[in-house]
């Protein structure tokens, strides 16, 4: 490495943006409102990991006893995503709550169709937060959009007394208290915080597996100050979520020039104008990765990104484009590395782009695994067993 | 608020079109955008650097520019903002890559507010953009989860590959093959408690969110209103 490069990298070892861009620490206002009796702050328990965020404000990530705020897109169309998050938690021995008293954040609809409003969105968020608080478990948000949107809602509530009054009135009709958690935590932050523990439980050699990462816009662009940045990951210049875990697992983390680009999901577009999504996802992301990094898999950490990047490749292939990179969440990848079953846990048969070459490279016998899954399905079909259970997955 | 399209630096007196819509009507709509409490937090003046355009996915594939959105809003250009409400705003991806703005502008946020006004007022662009979207509005408002497994139908997503057909044909069985106890559903992403859905109905009705769709989709509004009021009445919940 030349001296000049070393100097540049040393300057980038801790990320400092110009002071007027630095986000204020919201905690002060949050606790002031609590002291004024306006709301309750659900505290992180004593069992937490401190992680670094973009502007240096430490963020507490609670290890266990978590309330899983599920994602409608993950549970609905990528069920191995949420299943893998639960499986890792069970495997590591952390207790959790998978609530029925939870709605979607409804933000996919808010960003897609605008058939909602500020007060409704805030009330939905706080109804869910109150539901978590009532159980004593701390919320963990599965979806990147829910995470980003809830941070937007938090900012609005902290700065708009009229909105607080409006939401308080609605919550009053529901018999709920006004609760905001001390931290709004995305599951990928939990995986980042637990990466060493996860890596210690990995049973696969991933050193030959090339990985590209697509960071979710709603994770690190929307209310950017909360996102994890680590000097040891991309020199602190890119969010460390996902990438930090990939490094810990020993896989080959590769870069590409359109790292910061969106996936093209578009919220409305993925449902009713997919020519745009498909064009962007393949021409600006998958093809660029393929040409510059030739990854075995692209890992991401949001519902929409997995959907847009995975589902867009089938039709694009018909145009002889340079696509064909399997897509999954880093939760599924980490679960596989810890020995999770590719179909019982990671549910890869719900994915579109061929994942089998990746499994082969990871040393996973997918034919044997599929045969095992078929046996399970036979038992379910015959009525011998009603549902696949966690016991069937070894946790 | 002045009509700044009359400013001499603009080449045309009526660059934005929609001459058939009275200026006062355009101004009434833009006033609603500007009055939104989020609006002042989304706009701090644009110095036309174009970073937002460089970061914007929609700008690459549409005749769309977040910079024009920020500029028009900063100048309170009634004519141009109205045109954008009718022609541009639904092209935005709402990814918020434009938050990279060195001035701290949020063109995507301005668009969120413009879209809400377009929906509430039943503008043509909103009706057109939301064609084919009714079932999704119905799903999210009635069940509390937007994306459900049974939406994966090959005729709806033929471009997503043969796996969609596999999922659709095996849906009930494959859902039973999911270890989380909440995931065995086919019409919602997970099992949502009935009491939770009732609470959501109260939110939609109390905040005016349901009322927002009356102009843009009268049919789905009527159905949802009937479902919500009936269920709340059954449970003895009064608003």
Interface residues (C-beta under 8 A of the other chain):
Chain A: X21 X70 X71 X72 X73 X74 X75 X76 X77 X79 X82 X83 X86 X87 X98 X99 X100 X101 X102 X103 X104 X106 X108 X109 X110 X111 X112 X113 X114 X115 X116 X117 X118 X119 X120 X123 X124 X127 X131 X148 X156 X159 X160 X162 X163 X166 X169 X170 X173 X174 X176 X217 X218 X221 X222 X224 X260 X261 X262 X264 X265 X266 X267 X268 X269 X271 X272 X274 X276 X278 X279 X280 X284 X311 X314 X315 X344 X345 X347 X349 X350 X351 X352 X373 X376 X377 X380 X381 X386 X387 X388 X389 X390 X392 X393
Chain B: X36 X37 X38 X41 X55 X57 X58 X60 X61 X62 X90 X93 X94 X95 X96 X97 X99 X100 X102 X104 X112 X115 X116 X118 X119 X126 X129 X130 X131 X132 X133 X136 X137 X140 X144 X145 X146 X147 X148 X149 X151 X152 X157 X159 X160 X161 X163 X164 X166 X167 X173 X174 X175 X176 X177 X178 X179 X180 X181 X182 X183 X184 X188 X189 X190 X191 X192 X193 X195 X196 X197 X199 X200 X202 X203 X204 X206 X207 X208 X209 X212 X213 X216 X239
